[in-house]
Amino acid sequence: MMFKGLPARRRARRAEQGERGAAPGSRLGWLDALRGIAALAVAAHHFEIMRLIPNGDTIAARFDLGFYGVIAFFIVSGYIIPASLERRGDVRAFWIGRIFRIYPALIVTMLLAEFVLPPDYQVLTFDGYGHDKLWLAGNGLMLSDMLGVVNALGISWTLTYEMLFYFFVSSLFTVAWHRRTTPIAVTAAGIALTLGVWIPSYSLTHTLAELNHLVAAAVLVVVTGVACMISGNAALARMGGLLLGGFGVLLVFTNGRTPAYETFTILATMFAGTVVYRAQHGQIERIEAWLSVGFVVAAGAMVGWMYNRDEMARATATFTWPAWTNAYLAAWASFGLFLLLRNRRLPRVLTWLGAVSFSVYLLHWPVKKFLLWQLGWDSNHYYNKLAAMPFVERWSWVAGYVAVLLAVCWVVYRLVEVPFQNLGRTLTRAMNRRRPPQPLEQPAPVAAPPVIPAAHASTAPEPVLAGTSAAPSPGGRGKSG
């Protein structure tokens, strides 16, 4: 009996340590470093870096550098986004923070591409089936990959999964189910593994009329849901959570652009990142985390081998099953390595790169096209020109591209990202002063123990400890990203 409470006490100690180590404003340098490497990997992939090295085509067929970077991004988001929500403790601050974190940089990137790049070097895709409003609405909601709308940028398909993840984690938070991420991760991985090619794609948008209806419904649902989330009213926040979460589930089961095995693998990966966070901070048992994350990783590797072949592979981010599987495993291996290094001081250049990683992700394609335009090089076959250069000259051009890219991203980070993030915090504080958010979960009241006369103290029942009957706090503090 003396050992019965040990697991609970160990979880409590780890949770306490996690709270102390996650003070507001703390930086997760190891996550920043991984984010920065992931952003550079995607940029290198789109710069056709594999074509510039010996046997690069053979390597690319077995390892997709872009998919590696994208999966690493998704793992990091899965780890840090729920932590950010729970640190704030309310969905209003979370959604305002997300809006001011993503949209300003995305809008500036699109404006720069539109007004700086000439038509022959354009990176924006305006084919909204001849309807600009559909294109604008689908991309404005960051749900283009689930609505049948053409992505504004080639890389913006990943933002759809980020938005869906925001839907799901905030929805779970509003009903106090946010700690139940282990079964969600395992279930999503199981769906990818067993139903990966059976769940239909674009089943709601066969015609232009159906596309119009779905996009119009999406605008109403998302705007209403987010408005409810930032209202500060607990009942409205729960309603908004039901709207957004339910709509997200509908889309992933009916109208994804890519095969279901990719969609559900991505979602499982993000929730598995959350599982790691929960285990690290003592919210779940380590054995539970090991088993569930192990299943997700194994399933993600297997779906590549099982499904990502031939015509199906052409519908995903990779073109062969080894490229998928090896990149997926490498992303998890990188995350595990940096997790082990989390208490070590990393080079400042890596953490700096993490700070500008979102701008790198958005701007690497427009910057590449701008440089090619200025040089007068063919936009589609420039790598042949580079490959024909002497080794030093070739890699000098590559280094120049990276230098220009990082300089531009630093400017956008300082002049756009940071000011708008500060503006979002200011707006949140102003709204909280005007209308403080209601707590989404009220602890059950605990009756005070009766006063027992000293003479009868030995026969008195043991008093209930304060808080033992209370529901778990929705705002368990975690580190913010």
C-alpha positions in Angstrom: 0.0 0.0 0.0 2.9 2.4 0.7 3.7 2.4 -3.1 0.2 2.9 -4.3 0.6 6.7 -4.5 4.0 6.8 -6.1 2.9 7.2 -9.8 0.6 10.1 -8.9 3.3 11.7 -6.7 5.8 11.4 -9.6 3.4 13.0 -12.0 2.7 15.8 -9.5 6.5 16.5 -9.1 7.0 16.5 -12.8 4.1 18.8 -13.3 5.4 21.2 -10.6 8.8 21.2 -12.2 7.2 21.8 -15.6 5.3 24.8 -14.3 8.4 26.3 -12.7 10.4 25.8 -15.9 7.7 27.3 -18.0 7.4 30.8 -16.7 5.8 33.3 -19.1 8.2 34.7 -21.6 10.6 31.8 -21.4 12.1 30.7 -24.6 12.3 27.2 -25.8 15.6 27.4 -27.6 15.7 23.8 -28.7 12.3 24.2 -30.4 13.4 27.4 -32.1 16.5 25.6 -33.4 14.5 22.8 -34.8 12.0 25.2 -36.4 14.8 27.1 -38.0 16.4 23.9 -39.5 13.0 22.8 -40.7 12.4 26.2 -42.5 15.8 26.0 -44.2 15.1 22.4 -45.2 11.9 23.5 -47.0 13.7 26.4 -48.6 16.6 24.2 -49.8 14.1 21.7 -51.2 12.3 24.4 -53.2 15.7 25.7 -54.4 16.2 22.3 -56.0 19.3 21.8 -53.9 19.3 18.0 -54.6 19.9 18.7 -58.3 23.1 20.4 -57.4 24.8 17.6 -55.6 26.2 14.3 -57.0 23.5 11.6 -57.2 21.0 14.1 -55.9 18.1 12.6 -57.9 18.8 9.2 -56.4 18.9 10.7 -52.9 15.7 12.7 -53.5 13.9 9.6 -54.5 14.7 8.1 -51.1 14.5 11.2 -48.9 12.2 14.2 -49.4 13.9 17.2 -47.8 10.7 19.3 -48.0 8.5 16.7 -46.4 11.1 16.3 -43.6 10.9 20.1 -42.9 7.1 20.1 -43.0 6.8 17.1 -40.6 9.3 18.7 -38.2 7.2 21.9 -38.2 4.0 19.9 -37.5 5.7 18.1 -34.5 6.8 21.4 -33.1 3.3 22.9 -33.5 1.8 19.9 -31.8 4.2 20.3 -28.9 3.9 24.0 -28.4 0.4 25.1 -29.5 -1.6 23.4 -26.7 1.0 24.5 -24.2 0.6 28.1 -25.4 -3.2 27.9 -25.0 -3.0 26.3 -21.6 -0.4 28.9 -20.4 -2.7 31.7 -21.3 -5.7 29.9 -19.8 -8.3 31.4 -22.1 -9.2 30.9 -25.8 -9.6 34.6 -26.4 -5.9 35.3 -25.9 -5.0 32.2 -27.9 -7.0 33.1 -31.0 -6.0 36.8 -31.0 -2.4 35.7 -30.6 -2.7 33.2 -33.5 -4.4 35.7 -35.8 -1.8 38.4 -35.2 1.0 35.8 -35.4 0.1 34.4 -38.8 -2.0 36.8 -40.9 0.2 39.9 -41.0 3.3 38.0 -42.4 1.1 36.0 -44.8 -0.6 39.1 -46.1 2.7 41.0 -46.5 4.2 38.0 -48.4 1.3 37.9 -50.8 1.4 41.7 -51.4 5.1 41.6 -52.0 4.7 38.8 -54.5 1.8 40.5 -56.2 3.3 43.9 -56.6 7.0 43.1 -56.9 7.3 40.0 -59.1 6.5 40.1 -62.8 4.0 37.7 -64.3 6.7 35.3 -65.6 8.1 34.9 -62.1 4.9 35.1 -60.1 4.4 32.7 -57.2 0.8 33.5 -56.4 -1.9 31.3 -58.0 -5.0 33.3 -58.7 -7.0 30.5 -60.4 -10.0 30.5 -58.1 -12.2 28.8 -60.8 -12.7 32.2 -62.3 -14.1 33.5 -59.0 -11.7 35.7 -57.0 -14.1 35.8 -54.0 -13.9 32.0 -53.7 -10.1 32.2 -53.9 -9.9 35.0 -51.4 -12.3 33.4 -48.9 -10.8 29.9 -49.0 -7.2 31.3 -48.5 -8.3 33.9 -46.1 -9.7 31.2 -43.8 -6.5 29.2 -44.3 -8.6 26.2 -45.2 -8.0 26.1 -49.0 -6.8 22.5 -48.9 -10.1 21.4 -47.3 -12.4 23.6 -49.3 -11.4 22.7 -52.9 -9.9 26.2 -53.4 -6.5 26.7 -55.1 -3.7 27.5 -52.6 -2.5 31.1 -52.9 1.1 30.0 -52.4 2.6 26.7 -53.2 3.5 26.2 -49.5 0.3 27.5 -48.0 -1.3 24.0 -48.0 0.4 23.3 -44.7 -1.4 26.3 -43.1 -4.7 24.4 -43.5 -3.5 21.8 -41.1 -2.3 24.4 -38.7 -5.7 26.0 -38.7 -7.5 22.6 -38.2 -5.2 21.9 -35.3 -6.2 25.3 -33.8 -9.8 24.3 -34.2 -9.3 21.0 -32.5 -7.1 22.1 -29.5 -9.3 25.1 -28.7 -12.4 23.0 -29.0 -11.1 20.4 -26.7 -10.0 23.1 -24.3 -13.5 24.6 -24.1 -15.0 21.3 -22.9 -12.0 20.4 -20.7 -10.9 17.5 -22.8 -7.6 19.0 -23.7 -5.6 16.4 -21.7 -7.1 13.6 -23.7 -4.7 13.9 -26.6 -3.2 10.4 -26.4 -6.3 8.6 -27.7 -6.8 11.2 -30.3 -3.3 10.8 -31.6 -3.6 7.0 -31.7 -7.0 7.1 -33.3 -5.9 9.4 -36.1 -2.9 7.2 -36.8 -5.1 4.1 -36.8 -7.4 5.8 -39.3 -4.4 6.7 -41.5 -3.2 3.1 -41.3 -6.5 1.3 -42.0 -8.7 3.7 -43.9 -5.9 5.7 -45.7 -7.3 5.3 -49.2 -10.9 4.7 -48.4 -12.0 8.1 -47.0 -13.0 10.2 -50.0 -11.4 13.4 -51.2 -13.4 16.5 -52.3 -16.7 14.7 -51.9 -18.5 17.9 -51.1 -17.3 20.0 -54.0 -18.0 18.2 -57.2 -19.4 21.3 -58.9 -18.9 25.0 -58.8 -22.2 25.5 -57.1 -21.2 23.0 -54.4 -17.9 24.8 -54.0 -19.7 28.1 -53.6 -22.0 26.6 -50.9 -19.2 25.0 -48.9 -17.0 28.2 -48.9 -20.0 30.3 -47.9 -20.8 27.9 -45.1 -17.1 27.9 -44.0 -17.0 31.7 -43.8 -20.1 31.7 -41.6 -19.0 28.8 -39.4 -15.4 30.0 -38.9 -16.2 33.7 -38.3 -19.0 32.8 -35.8 -16.8 30.2 -34.1 -13.8 32.5 -33.6 -16.1 35.4 -32.6 -17.6 33.1 -29.9 -14.1 32.1 -28.8 -13.0 35.7 -28.3 -16.2 36.9 -26.7 -15.1 36.1 -23.2 -18.4 34.3 -22.5 -17.9 30.7 -21.3 -21.1 29.4 -22.9 -20.4 31.1 -26.2 -16.8 29.8 -26.2 -18.1 26.3 -25.8 -20.5 26.9 -28.7 -17.7 28.2 -30.8 -15.6 25.2 -29.9 -18.4 22.8 -31.0 -18.7 24.8 -34.3 -15.0 24.8 -35.2 -14.2 21.3 -33.9 -17.2 19.8 -35.6 -16.6 21.6 -38.9 -13.0 20.5 -38.8 -14.0 16.8 -38.3 -16.5 17.1 -41.2 -13.8 18.5 -43.6 -11.1 15.9 -42.8 -13.5 13.0 -43.3 -15.1 14.3 -46.5 -13.2 17.0 -48.4 -9.4 16.9 -48.1 -7.4 17.6 -51.2 -4.8 14.9 -50.4 -5.4 11.2 -49.7 -6.7 10.5 -46.2 -3.5 8.7 -45.2 -1.6 12.0 -45.4 -4.3 14.1 -43.7 -4.7 11.8 -40.7 -0.9 11.1 -40.5 -0.3 14.9 -40.2 -3.0 15.2 -37.5 -1.7 12.2 -35.6 1.8 13.6 -35.7 0.6 17.0 -34.3 -1.3 15.3 -31.5 1.7 13.0 -30.8 3.8 16.2 -30.3 1.2 17.2 -27.7 1.6 13.8 -26.0 5.3 14.4 -25.7 4.6 17.7 -24.0 2.2 16.1 -21.6 4.6 13.4 -20.6 7.5 15.8 -20.2 5.4 18.0 -17.8 4.0 15.1 -15.8 0.4 15.2 -17.1 0.5 11.6 -18.3 2.6 8.5 -17.5 5.8 8.1 -19.5 4.8 4.6 -20.6 1.6 5.9 -22.0 3.5 8.5 -24.0 6.1 6.0 -25.3 3.5 3.5 -26.5 1.2 6.1 -28.2 4.0 8.1 -29.8 5.7 4.9 -30.9 2.5 3.7 -32.5 2.1 7.1 -34.3 5.6 7.0 -35.6 5.4 3.4 -36.8 2.0 4.1 -38.4 3.3 7.2 -40.2 6.3 5.2 -41.6 4.1 2.3 -42.6 1.4 4.3 -44.5 4.2 5.6 -46.8 5.2 2.1 -47.6 1.6 0.9 -47.9 -0.1 3.7 -49.8 2.4 6.3 -51.1 3.0 4.7 -54.5 2.3 5.4 -58.1 -0.7 7.6 -58.7 -1.4 8.1 -55.0 2.1 9.4 -54.4 1.6 12.1 -57.0 -1.3 13.4 -54.9 0.9 14.0 -51.8 3.9 16.0 -50.8 6.3 13.2 -51.9 6.6 11.0 -54.9 7.9 7.7 -53.6 7.3 5.7 -50.5 11.0 5.7 -49.4 11.0 9.5 -49.7 8.0 9.7 -47.4 9.0 7.1 -44.9 12.6 8.2 -44.5 11.7 11.8 -44.2 9.0 11.1 -41.7 11.3 9.1 -39.5 14.1 11.6 -39.8 11.8 14.4 -38.6 10.9 12.5 -35.5 14.6 11.6 -34.9 15.5 15.3 -35.2 12.8 16.2 -32.7 14.0 13.5 -30.3 17.6 14.7 -30.6 16.7 18.3 -29.8 14.5 17.1 -27.0 17.5 15.4 -25.4 19.5 18.7 -25.9 16.8 20.9 -24.4 18.8 21.7 -21.3 22.0 22.6 -23.2 22.9 25.9 -24.6 22.5 25.9 -28.4 24.3 28.2 -30.8 22.5 31.5 -30.9 22.4 31.4 -34.7 20.0 28.4 -34.5 17.7 30.1 -32.0 17.8 33.3 -34.1 16.9 31.2 -37.2 14.0 29.8 -35.3 12.7 33.3 -34.6 12.6 34.1 -38.3 11.5 30.6 -39.4 7.9 31.6 -40.2 9.1 34.4 -42.5 11.7 32.0 -44.1 8.9 29.5 -44.7 6.7 32.1 -46.4 9.2 34.1 -48.3 11.7 31.6 -49.6 9.9 31.1 -52.8 9.2 34.8 -53.6 12.8 35.6 -52.8 14.1 32.9 -55.1 11.9 34.1 -57.9 12.9 37.7 -57.4 16.6 36.8 -57.6 16.1 34.7 -60.7 14.2 37.6 -62.3 17.0 40.0 -61.5 19.6 37.6 -62.9 17.5 36.9 -66.0 17.6 33.2 -65.4 15.0 30.7 -66.5 12.5 30.3 -63.7 12.0 26.6 -64.2 15.5 25.4 -65.3 17.9 27.6 -63.4 19.4 24.6 -61.6 20.9 23.4 -64.9 22.8 26.7 -65.1 24.0 26.3 -61.5 24.9 22.7 -62.0 27.2 23.6 -64.9 29.2 26.1 -62.8 32.4 25.2 -61.0 31.9 23.9 -57.5 32.9 27.1 -55.6 31.0 29.4 -57.9 27.9 27.2 -57.7 27.8 27.1 -53.9 28.6 30.8 -53.7 25.3 31.4 -55.5 23.5 29.1 -53.1 25.0 30.9 -50.1 24.1 34.3 -51.7 20.5 33.1 -52.0 20.4 32.1 -48.3 22.0 35.3 -47.2 19.5 37.5 -49.1 16.6 35.3 -47.9 17.6 35.6 -44.2 18.2 39.4 -44.5 14.7 39.9 -46.0 13.1 37.6 -43.4 14.8 39.5 -40.6 13.4 42.8 -41.9 9.9 41.3 -42.2 10.2 39.7 -38.7 11.3 43.0 -37.1 8.9 45.3 -39.0 5.9 43.1 -39.4 5.9 40.0 -37.2 7.0 41.6 -33.9 4.9 44.8 -34.1 1.7 42.9 -34.9 2.3 40.3 -32.2 2.7 43.2 -29.7 -0.4 44.7 -31.1 -2.3 41.5 -30.5 -1.1 41.4 -26.9 -2.2 45.0 -26.5 -5.6 44.2 -28.0 -6.0 41.2 -25.7 -5.2 43.2 -22.6 -7.7 46.0 -23.7 -10.5 43.4 -24.2 -9.7 41.7 -20.9 -10.0 45.1 -19.1 -13.2 45.9 -20.7 -14.8 42.4 -20.4 -12.7 39.9 -18.5 -13.1 36.4 -19.9 -15.2 34.0 -17.9 -13.4 30.8 -16.7 -14.4 27.9 -18.8 -14.2 25.4 -15.9 -15.3 26.1 -12.4 -13.8 23.8 -9.7 -16.4 22.0 -7.7 -16.8 23.7 -4.3 -15.4 21.8 -1.4 -17.2 22.0 1.9 -15.2 23.1 4.9 -14.6 20.3 7.3 -16.6 20.5 10.5 -14.9 21.7 13.6 -14.3 18.7 15.8 -13.9 19.2 19.5 -10.5 18.2 20.8 -12.0 15.5 23.0 -13.4 13.7 19.9 -10.5 14.3 17.5 -9.4 10.7 17.6 -12.7 9.5 16.3 -13.3 12.2 13.7 -13.3 11.3 10.0 -10.3 12.4 8.0 -11.1 15.7 6.3 -11.2 15.9 2.5 -8.1 17.6 1.2 -8.9 20.9 -0.6 -9.1 20.4 -4.3 -9.2 16.6 -4.4 -12.8 16.7 -5.7 -12.1 19.6 -8.1 -11.9 19.2 -11.8 -8.4 19.6 -13.2 -7.5 23.2 -14.1 -7.8 24.0 -17.8 -4.9 26.4 -17.6 -2.1 24.1 -16.5 0.9 26.3 -17.2 3.3 25.3 -19.9 6.0 26.8 -21.9 5.0 29.2 -24.6 6.4 29.4 -28.1 
